[in-house]
């Protein structure tokens, strides 16, 4: 019903006002209502709204239609407000001509198509530099590649994952880190799609943490599968990277949603137990909202994802409100640097990006 609300608004305020025969309006209304129930059809296809098990073309079309409805609802509100302003200004009646309604429909369809195309691309490698106080000179210029929110699924299948891995392996970094949300679907559904991850390579290895979506599809089974693919998982744990006698700590925590699935929640104190006190700490935490707590623990750099950058300009403000104010890019959090990636992939239930592009992030460390 929640997703039907914008559809009903579009039918009442846009479709019924058009000069079309009744049968035409009826057919379009049924198509709009059918498309609005994308998440219901996803649940029926796989048992979960997070894993639509349709052919990729169908998932793309559903996202396009769903996005077009959402954009059309927003544009219709703008059109209604404009009409009201004209009426109040002129003091007379004003009827919205059909050509304006067709124009906003064309704009909505176009925006949705651009959004889906932006969402489903294989992203480029984006470079950022981060200054870290106390970074040993041996690590000045050290490079990490952050992948996050891959959401490997019917929308982001094995061919997409293959290209991501090829681009990652060509990035010439020292270590690869994956900050959660590898998949949408069970191990049985995604066994072949995630296989390319086995080819990820970096001189200092590939480290990862779970995101909230791993807990939705048998967490223990996915931890075994990902470890079998060569991921060195860091659930409330750390590893030490060395260059001669110089050291940095790479730590990871579990996701905030873990306790709701009977699993240990994020515990940074446990993750840093036994870590050398004089080594800078780089923390992998899927969700950015606990950044202040990480700063209080002396973390130098936190890498997060989860927000998808807000996906669409304007919507990102709402996403920030649910994530401690953090949604995309670099933040200074009480002296700690937080980087929130826009994500490499996207949840296939809302695969739209406008102004918040996907990314593979190459992070170069510099001595402050």
N, C-alpha and C positions, 0 to 999 in steps of 0.2 A: 504493500500500500504506500510506503514511503516514496518509492520510485515512481509510483503511478501518479502522484500529486502533480509534478511538473507536466506530465503527459496530459492529464485532465485539463490543466490550465491552458496548455497549447490548443487542445481541442476546442475548449469553450471560447477563448479569447482570440484565437487565430483562425482555426479551421472553419468554425461555424459562421464566421463573418464573411467568408469568401463567397463569391457568386458562382457556386458550383452546384450541379444537380445533387439531390439528396443521396443517391446511390454512390456518387463519387466521394462525398463527405464520409459516408459510412465506411467505405473501403479504406480510405486514408486513416480514419479514426481507429479501425481495427489494427492496421499496420502499426500505428503509433503505440497503441496499448500492448501489442505483441512485443515490440522492440523494448518497451519500458520494463518488461519482465525478464530481461536478460539474466538477472541473478537468480530468479526462480528456475529458469531453464537450466542454468549452470548447476544448481543444487540437484535437480532431477537427473542430470547427466552423470554426476560423479558423487553425489552425496554432500558436496560442499560448494558454497558460493565462490570459494577461492580457486576452484579448479574447473573451469569449463572444459568439458571433454568433447568438443566439437572439432571438425576440421579447422585448420588455421584460418582459411578464408572466411568461415562462418564467424569465428571470434572477431576477426577484423571488421566484418560487416556489422556485427552487433555493436561493437564499440563505436563505429562510425555513426550508426543510427542513434544509439544512446546519447552520444555527444551532441548530435544535431538537435535532438529534443531539448537537451539542457541549454544549449546556446540559444535556441529559438525561444525558449521560455524567458531567458534573460532579455533578449532583444525585444520580445513582445512587451515586457514590462517597460522598457525604455520607450517604445513606441506609444504605449498608453500614457506614460507620463508626459511625453511630448504633445500628444493630442490634448491632454488636460490643460497643459500650459497655453496652447493656442486658444482653447475655449475661454480660459480665464482672461487672456490678454485681449481677445477680440470681443468678448461678451456675447458671442453667437455660437450656434451649433457648428460642428465640424465632423464630417464623416471621413474615416480613414479609407483612402482608395485601395483597391485590390493590389495595384502595382507596388505599393509600399509593403504590403504583407508578403507578396512574392519576393520582394527584394530582401527582406530580413530572413526569409526561408533560405534563399540562395546563399546569403552570408553565413547562416548557421551551418548549412551543409558543407560549405567550403572550409570554414573554421574547423569543423569536426574532422574533415579529411586531412587537413594540415596537422591537426593534433595527433591523429593516429599515425601518420607518416613519421612525425617527429619522435613519437613514443617507440616505434618498432625498429628504428634504425640501429645499426651497430655504432655506438658512440665513438668519437675520437678520444685520443689521450690528451687530457688537459693538464697543464703544468702549473703548480704553485710552489712557492718557497716559504719555509717556516723557520724563523729564528728561535733557537732554543738556548737558554742560559745554561752554562755549564756543559754544553755539548763538547766532548773530547774532539780535539782537532782531527783525529783519525776518522771521525764521522762527519766532518764538514764536507758537504756534497753527497752524503749518503742518500739513496733514492728508494722510496717505497712506491708501489703501485696499489692503490686502493680500488677494489671492485666491491660493489655493494648492491643489494636489492636486484639480483639477477632475475629472480622470479621465473626460472626456467619452467616452461609450461607449453601448452599447445600454441600459444602466441609467440613464445621465445623458445623454439625447438632446437634440435641438435645442430642444424645448419647455422643458426644464429650463435649458439654457444661455441661452435667450432671457430667462427670468425672472431669472436671475442677473445678466445684463447690465443689464436694466431697473433692478434694485435697486442695482447698482453705480453706474449713471449718476445715480441719485437721491440718492446719498450725500453730494454736495456736498463732495468732496475736491479737493485740489490736484493729486494725481498718483495713478495706479493702478499697482500693481506685482503681478506674477504670479510666484510663486516655484516654478515648475516642476510637472511632471506634469499637463500639459494634457489628455492623452488616454490611451486604451487602444485601440489599433488603428492600422492603416496610414492614410496620407493618403486612399487610395481608399475605405476603410471609413468614415472620419469626415469626409469633405469637407463634407457638408451640415451635420453636427452641430456643427462648430466655426464655421460661418459667422456666427452671432450675435456672436462676439468682435470682428468688424469694427466693431460699433457702440459698443464701449467708448470712452468719452470722459472726459478730464480736462484742465483748463487747461494743465498742464505735461506732459501726455502719458501714455502707457501703456508701461511698461518691464517686461521679463521675462527670465527665465533658464530654461534647460532643467532638467528633473528626470530621474531615472533612467529613467522610462518612455519618454521621447522617444528614448532610445538603443535601446530594444527594437524600434522600428518605423521604421527608416531615419531616423536623426538628421538627415542633410543635407536630406532631403525635407521633414521637419517644420519645420526652421529656415526653409526657403524659404516654406512655407505660412504659418507664423505671422507671418513678416515681411510677407508679402503681405496679412495681415489687419490690419496696422497696429501689430503689436507691435514695439517697439524693443528688440531683443535685446541683452543685455549679457553675452556669454560671455567671461569674463576681460577685461572692459572697464568703463569708467565714463563717466558724463556729469556735467555740472555744471549745477545748478539755481541761478538767480540771482534776487535781489530787489534791484534797484538794484546796488550794489557788493558786497552781501553774497552769500555762496555756500555751498552745501552740495554734497557729492559723493554721487552715487548710483552704487554699483558693483555688479557682479555677477560670479559665477564659475560655471564649468561644474560638472557633478556628479561626485562621487567615482567613479561607475561608468564614466565616460567612457573611461579608458585600456583597459578591458576590451573596448571596442567600436572601438578604433583611433582614438579622438578625444583631443584634449588634455584633460588633467585640470585640476582647479581650481588656479589660479595667482593668488593674491591680489596678489603683488608686481607681476605683469604688469597686473592689473586696475587698480592704483593708479598705474601709471607715468604721470607727467605731471600727476597730480592736485595741486591746490594744498595745500600742507602745513598751512595755517592753517584749512582748511575741514573741518567735521565730516563723517565718512564714515558713510553708511548702506549696509550690505552686504546683498545678496540672495544667499543660499546655501541651496539646496534642503534639504540635510541639516545638522542642527545640530551634529554631533559635532566639527567643527573650530572651535568657538567660541573656545577658548583661543588658538588660532593667530591668529584674527581680532583678538582683544583685544590680543595682542602687537604687531600691526601698527597699533594705534592706532584701530581701528574704534570708533565711538561706539554704533552700534545695528546688530545683525544680525537680519534677518527670515528665518525658516526655516519649513519644513513637514515633509513626508516621513513623520512618525510617525503621522499621523492622530489624534494625541492619545492613542494607545493603544487607541482604539475602545471598549473595555469596561473599566470599573473593575476593577482587579485585574490584567488583562492589560497595563495600561499600565506596570506595574513591569517586566515582561519586555521590553517595547518600549524602555523607558529604558535597560536594560542594553546594548542594541545600538546606542545612539545617544549614547554619552558621558554618560549620566545625564540627558539632556535629552529631554523627551517632550511637555510641554504648558505653555503660559503663559510668564510672565516669569521671567528668571533674571539675577542679577548675576554676570558672569563676569570677575573681576579688574578691575572698574570699568567694563566694557562691558555694555550691556543686550542680552540675547538674548531674542527673542520667538519661541516655537515655536507656530505655529497648529495647531489641531485639524484644519484642512483644510476646504475648501468642499464637495468631493465625497468619493469613496472608491473604492478599487479594487473593481470589480464582482465579484471572486472571493471577497470576504469583506466584504459590505456590512452590517455590524451596528454599531450605536452604542448603548451604555448608559452614561450618566453622562459621556460625552465628546462633547458636541454639536458638530456642524459649525458653521462660522462664516465670515463675511466680516468682516475686522478693520479698523476705522478707527483709525489711530494718529495721535494728536495730539502734536506735538513741543512741549516746554516748555523754557525756559532753566533750567538748574540754578542 
